[in-house]
Amino acid sequence: MPMQTSEYHSLEEIQARKAELQTSISKDSEQIGSLWHELVTPSKSSSKGELIANLIANSITVIDGFLLARKLMKTYGSLFSRKKKK
């Protein structure tokens, strides 16, 4: 999104633009907050089958995260470890 350049001729114009931007930022912030809440809130399971499916999906996600972290530490772990003194 390119920046718009406007010429302001009075302090009132600057204050009006500032108020517009603040309301726009506030709306965007509320929208981001609601989308984030939808993303991280676990869905309610209505049956035992859905509960088990959610449990399995969450378990697979945790295992995948662990394996990824292990692989990254194995590959790039030397960057974080201290060099041995001889």
Buried (B, 14 or more C-beta within 10 A) or exposed (E): EEEEEEEEEEEEEEEEEEEEEEEEEEEEEEEEEEEEEEEEEEEEEEEEEEEEEBEEEEEEEEEEEEEEEEEEEEEEEEEEEEEEEE
